[in-house]
């Protein structure tokens, strides 16, 4: 366990240091251009940058760590000695699995409590100093169900002046439209938490059309379950939500019929699938490297790095199936774990015991 945990964290610290060096070289022009203070770079950005990347690289280094020190033990005939003393291969796996459990627990804790808050500060820093030129100023063709029976359609929303154009609010009961509110524009007012409508028109539909009620005016204030945040929220904002916030957000998106709910579900399942990978990759690593091979540990490390990168790419690639609608989010995220579980079970079965 000492070899496992120590090697894992040393490897992780080394790769995080390398990643930070490359990241600084890429973003140094943005830091200089915006006169960002050293304190802000360290504490607002990189201190929140480390947990995210540490968790992202943890599957890779769980696998490489197991391959590295287990191959050294096998090369020194330590595993042969352990098995020759009557210790079974299954018993030898116990400290491996306990160590994997601790790493999985750390990864889960980071995913559920540490990383969301860190991502929020990191995203704010990037939006202010790095991705400022990438921000779109307008959102087109927004259609939401903001509450049961209430639907909003906006042709265009300008993020600079916080104004929605060609605004429509429909109220539906059963299969019948009860009322329809249309406005040339709707400007968001944060002080009142509502919208200022201009050149508005309301039609209340009766069961017989001859009794419809029509009203109109130049200005009208209204408060509905829709804010400017619903138009300005980026896809990566779900990464900065705590689990309870994410659950509420997913429920709201499903009620609204928001197509971006798939991104939120991917994030939800990813938070639990990533820690589970520690067990799979540990079994896989021990099964591959527990036998002494000619040529030392180089070949085992090459196989380990190749398989771990394959696993990470598989996890990222499977998310594309969600965007295309081929797989539901839960299947796309858990599919790499399912496939590699079968591979790990097969290699564990044929491993020399």
FENUR-V607243 format. One record per pair of residues at least 6 apart in sequence whose C-alpha atoms are under 8 Angstrom apart, sorted by the first residue. I is the first residue (numbers start at 1). J is the second residue. Records with the same first field share a line. If there is no record, write none. Layout:
I: J + J
This chain:
1: 95 + 96 + 98 + 99
3: 69
4: 65 + 66 + 69 + 96 + 99
5: 99
7: 65 + 69
8: 61 + 62 + 65
11: 61 + 65
12: 54 + 57 + 58 + 61
16: 50 + 53 + 54
20: 46
27: 130
30: 129 + 130
31: 129
34: 129
36: 129
44: 121 + 122 + 125
45: 121 + 122 + 125
46: 122
48: 115 + 118 + 119 + 121 + 122
49: 118 + 119 + 122
51: 110 + 114 + 115 + 118
52: 115 + 118 + 119
55: 107 + 110 + 111
58: 107
59: 274 + 277 + 278 + 281 + 308 + 312
60: 305 + 308 + 309 + 312
62: 100 + 278 + 281 + 282
63: 278 + 281 + 282 + 284 + 285 + 304 + 305 + 308
64: 285 + 301 + 304 + 305 + 308
66: 282 + 285 + 286
67: 285 + 286 + 288 + 289 + 300 + 301 + 304
68: 297 + 300 + 301
70: 286 + 289 + 290
71: 289 + 290 + 291 + 292 + 296 + 297 + 300
72: 296 + 297
73: 79 + 290
74: 80 + 289 + 290 + 291 + 292
75: 292 + 293 + 296 + 297
77: 292
79: 290
83: 89 + 353
88: 353
89: 353
96: 282
97: 279 + 282
100: 278 + 279 + 282
101: 278 + 279
103: 275 + 278
104: 275 + 276 + 277 + 278 + 279
105: 275
107: 274 + 275
108: 271 + 272 + 274 + 275
111: 271 + 272
112: 242 + 243 + 271
113: 242
115: 239 + 240
116: 239 + 240 + 241 + 242
117: 240 + 241 + 242
118: 240
119: 239 + 240
120: 237 + 239 + 240 + 241
123: 237
126: 132
127: 135
137: 158 + 159 + 160
138: 156 + 157 + 158 + 159
139: 156 + 157 + 158 + 159 + 231
140: 154 + 155 + 156 + 157
141: 153 + 154 + 155 + 156
142: 152 + 153 + 154 + 155 + 156
143: 151 + 152 + 153 + 154
144: 151 + 152 + 153 + 256 + 257 + 258
145: 151 + 152 + 255 + 256 + 257
146: 152 + 224 + 225 + 226 + 255 + 256
147: 225 + 255 + 256
148: 255
149: 171 + 172 + 173
150: 169 + 170 + 171 + 172
151: 169 + 170 + 171
152: 167 + 168 + 169 + 170
153: 166 + 167 + 168 + 169
154: 164 + 165 + 166 + 167 + 168
155: 164 + 165 + 166 + 167
156: 164 + 165 + 166
157: 163 + 164 + 165 + 231
158: 164
159: 231 + 232
161: 187
162: 187 + 188 + 228
163: 185 + 186 + 187 + 188
164: 185 + 186 + 187
165: 183 + 184 + 185 + 186
166: 182 + 183 + 184 + 185
167: 182 + 183 + 184 + 185 + 186
168: 180 + 181 + 182 + 183
169: 180 + 181 + 182
170: 177 + 178 + 179 + 180 + 181
171: 177 + 178 + 179 + 180
172: 178 + 179
177: 205
178: 204 + 205 + 206
179: 202 + 203 + 204 + 205
180: 202 + 203 + 204
181: 200 + 201 + 202 + 203
182: 200 + 201 + 202
183: 197 + 198 + 199 + 200 + 201
184: 197 + 198 + 199 + 200
185: 197 + 198 + 199
186: 195 + 196 + 197 + 198
187: 195 + 196 + 197
188: 194 + 195 + 196 + 227 + 228
189: 195 + 196
193: 223 + 227
194: 221 + 222 + 223 + 224 + 227
195: 221 + 222 + 223
196: 219 + 220 + 221 + 222
197: 218 + 219 + 220 + 221 + 222
198: 217 + 218 + 219 + 220
199: 216 + 217 + 218 + 219
200: 216 + 217 + 218 + 219 + 220
201: 214 + 215 + 216 + 217
202: 214 + 215 + 216
203: 212 + 213 + 214 + 215
204: 212 + 213 + 214
205: 211 + 212 + 213
206: 212 + 213
235: 260 + 263
238: 246 + 264 + 267
239: 267
243: 268
246: 264 + 268
250: 261 + 264 + 265
253: 259 + 260 + 261
254: 261
262: 322 + 323 + 329
265: 329 + 330
266: 319 + 329 + 330 + 333
269: 329 + 330 + 333 + 334
270: 333
273: 333 + 334 + 337
276: 337
277: 337
280: 337 + 340 + 341 + 344
281: 308 + 344
283: 344 + 345 + 348
284: 343 + 344 + 345 + 347 + 348
285: 304
287: 344 + 347 + 348 + 351
288: 300 + 347 + 351
289: 300
290: 351 + 352
291: 351 + 352
311: 336 + 340
314: 336
315: 332 + 333 + 335 + 336
318: 332 + 333 + 335 + 336
319: 329 + 332 + 333
321: 327 + 332
322: 328 + 329 + 332
